[in-house]
Amino acid sequence: MSIEDYIRKYIDPHLESNGLPFQIKKMSLKRGGIITDYGQYEKNLYFINSGIAQLSFLTDDFKERILYFHTENTFVSVLSSFYHKAPSDVQLSCVTNCELEYVDFEELEKVSETSLLASNLMKHEYRSFLLKLIKKQKDIHRKSSAEMYKDLFYSHPELIKRLPVKKLAHYLGIYPESLSRIRREIMN
């Protein structure tokens, strides 16, 4: 799916080809490629055409913690860096090879002042980012690692199949051996 296809599906079903009021660029990154690095200033809003990206941060003792995995047909960005005009304290990187489209954030914001389509896209995505954040916060405080894995297993089985155990364990905040035990329990 492309940004245009996404907009047709979720924002404006009557969008004509090349009917976007902002410019779209494309990029390809290999597994491990950095989309937005620590200390970098965010300038773009990215759309994942194919692949999986992760948003992660480093703890005080320099251990990586994964906040989110983002899959195909989703927008990703380091919003805090863009809006605070501050260096990113998180990293957005590719877990698999990724094909991305992106839009210059400043251009999109400027266009959204006069374009209902751009304004609706931004509202839709802010709402989506906010709801993901709220769900993650509630899950962290209410659920065990096993429950969070089960939720992921049933809601995103394709993600479970495509991610290494080590990445999933980091996301859940447990050791890979503990995740292997949880996986065995679910299969029984």
Stockholm file with secondary structure:
# STOCKHOLM 1.0

chainA/1-188         MSIEDYIRKYIDPHLESNGLPFQIKKMSLKRGGIITDYGQYEKNLYFINSGIAQLSFLTDDFKERILYFHTENTFVSVLSSFYHKAPSDVQLSCVTNCELEYVDFEELEKVSETSLLASNLMKHEYRSFLLKLIKKQKDIHRKSSAEMYKDLFYSHPELIKRLPVKKLAHYLGIYPESLSRIRREIMN
#=GR chainA/1-188 SS CCHHHHHHHHTCTTCCTTCCSSCCEEEEECTTCEEECTTCCCCEEEEEEESCEEEEEECTTCCEEEEEEECTTCEECCHHHHHHTCCCSSEEEESSCEEEEEEEHHHHHHHHTTCHHHHHHHHHHHHHHHHHHHHHHHHHHHCCHHHHHHHHHHHCHHHHHHSCHHHHHHHHTSCHHHHHHHHHHHHC
#=GC SS_cons         CCHHHHHHHHTCTTCCTTCCSSCCEEEEECTTCEEECTTCCCCEEEEEEESCEEEEEECTTCCEEEEEEECTTCEECCHHHHHHTCCCSSEEEESSCEEEEEEEHHHHHHHHTTCHHHHHHHHHHHHHHHHHHHHHHHHHHHCCHHHHHHHHHHHCHHHHHHSCHHHHHHHHTSCHHHHHHHHHHHHC
//
